[in-house]
Amino acid sequence: MRTPTLSPNELEVLRILWEGKGRKPAEIQEEFSWPIENATLRSTLVNLVEKGHVTRSLQGKAFFYSARVQKATLLQATMQTLARVFSGGSTQELVAQLVETGEIAPADLEIIRQAAAGRQPKTRKKSSS
């Protein structure tokens, strides 16, 4: 899969759609993490449909939108691109760089260890600063 170029608004729409079933634009707008104008949201939805990441279906008089691309698929493609750009293609080196440059607490490293061992990690909620 070629890594698509997605805007922050497009990524936010996908995040919302991955959380549940098809949604109307007004429902998506309500769940946005930041204010977004209706016209901007509708343009974003059209772009995602054209890129093949979202489907649109008419139900009654309303359009409902659903994610077409799976979260894991998009994450993997994005990770491969980041690895190629930042670490010569090595995902291990990319993860090491993320640990070195990010705010990674000891509990976060335990989650990473569990995931690497193939166990379902127990995620923890980020504390708000």
Helices and strands as residue ranges (DSSP letters): H 8-18, H 25-31, H 38-51, E 54-59, E 62-67, H 71-87, H 91-101, H 106-116
